[in-house]
Amino acid sequence: MAHALDVQTLCGRFDRREIDHDRFIEECTRLIADAIGCSRAGIWLFEEGADGHLLRCLGIYDRRQDRMVVAPDESSLQVGTYFDALERAGHVLAVDVRSHPATAGLFGDQLSVNGVRSLMASSFSINGRLFGAFTCTQVEDSMRWTPPQLAKLKGIGTRISLALANAARTSQSTLPMPL
């Protein structure tokens, strides 16, 4: 599997500090988007905010535009529903983000503005605590996510999350360490 070798090489470069945090996030999201065949790929962190859960975007790569795009932090009440779905199942497969229970309230207006139709997310934990999610989105057209796509995202995400955790432990990045 070429993508596994690419992920291992990329994470090794980051671990050895040959690339910085921002470059690592960009290359990871590019690799995920290419491996899955989706419009966009992102890495999100869960944080506790004053009003509950907060989603913080580390980066999103848009294949159609061939560049990183900005996504604001999300702290609506619906973050809890999305978080709970990821914690319960370890993933979310939403063919239609407007009707899926985990994504409808959270992303409804925001994603429809950006043209997102479908979302696949795979959670990751650090020290046994749900810490974030790797996401793939399909813009303009719906996508019926497949078990091989989810398995590939989980496999890539496992290695990337280890590199992120190592970086946080060595203060190479601005990631908060989980309790």
N, C-alpha and C positions, 0 to 999 in steps of 0.2 A: 504494500500500500504506500504509494508515493507521498500521500499527505502525512502519514505518520512520521516518515523520515524528515519531511519538511518541518513539522511541528517540533520534533526532537532537536533539529539543527537550530531552529529559531529560539527555542527555550534555552539551549546551551549558550547561544550568543548573548542572550539577556542575562543568564546566570553569571557569565564571565565579564559582564558589563561592557561588551563590545557594542551594544546598542542601548539607548536610553529608554526610559519608561514609555514615552510618547511614541517612539518608533516601534517599540515592541507591540503596543496596543494596535497601532495601524497595521503592522504586518500580520498580527494574529487575526484581526477582523477581515483583512483581505484574503487570507488563507481560508478562513471559515466560509466566506461568501463563495469562493471558488470551489471548495470541496463539496459544499452542499448544493450549489447552483441556484442560490437565492439572490434577490435584488440587493438586500442589505444584511449586514451582520454586525452585531454589537455586543459589548460587554457592559453589564450593569452590576452595581453593588447595592446591597440592601443596608440601610443604616436606620438607626432608631432616631426619630425626630421628636420634637416636643408633642406633636399630634399623632404619633404612631410611626408607621414605617415610611421610609423615604427611599426612592429609587434614584441612584446617582449614576449617570452614564459616564463610563470611562472613554468610550469612543464608538462610533458607528461608521462603517465603511459602506459607501453606496457604489455598487458595481456599475450601474448605468451612467453615473457621473464620473466614475473613476477617481473618487476623492472621499476624504473624511467629511462627514456632516455633523452638525451640532444638534444635540437633543437636550432639552432642558430637564432638570431634575423633576421628578414627579412625586408629589406628596398628598395626592387626593385621598379621600377615604377609601377609594377602590383599590389602592395599593395593597391593602390587607387581603382582599379577595384573591388577587394575583399571587401574593406571597403565600397564602394558605394553600393554593392549588399546587404551587411549586414545592412547598414543604411536604404536602401529602403524597403527590405522585412523582415528584422529581423532574417533571417536565409539563409543558403545556403544548398541545397541538391544536391550533385554532385555524381551521380552513377559512372561516369567516370571522374576523376579529370583532365585528359588530354584533354577532349573535352568540359567541362563545362566552359562557358564564365567567371565566377568569379574566377575559379581556374587554368585554363589552363596556362596562362602566369605566374602566381605567383608561382605555385608549380610544374609545368611540370617536369623539370629536377630533382629537389630536391626530390620530392615525388616518382618519378619513380625509383630513386636510392634506396630509402627506401622501395620500393615495395608497396606503398600506391596506391590503386585503387579507393577508394570512400571516400568521406568526407561529414559529416554533421556538420554544425556550427550553433550555436544560439548566437546571440549578447546579450550583456547586457549593460545597461546605468546606469550612476550614475549622479544624479542631472540633468537629462534630456540630458546628453551628452553621445554619443556612447563611451564606455570605453573599451570593450573587447569582447571576444567570447569564448564560450565553444565549443570544437571540439571533434568529434568522427571520427576516420578513420578506414577503413578496409584495411588490408594488404593482398596482393596476389590475393584475390578474390574480385569481385565487390559486392556491397550491394545496393539493392534498399531500401532506407530509407522509413519508414512508418510514417504516421501521429501520431500513438501512440508513436513511438520512439522520434519524434520531440517534442511532448507534454511532454513526460517524461524528456527530456533534458532541455526544457524550465522551467519546474517546479523545477527541481533540481537546475538549474542555478540561478533561482530567489532567492532562499534562500542563496546559496553560495555567490552570488554577494552582498547581504546585509551584510553578515559577513565580506567580504573583505572591503566593504565601511566603516563599523564600525571600523575595525582594522586600516584602513588608517587614520580615524579621530582621533583615540586615539594613533597614532604613534606606534602601536604594530608591524606594518609591514613596508616594504620598498615601498609599493605601493604609487605612486603619486596620490594626490587628483585632481579630475577634477576641472576646473575653474568654 
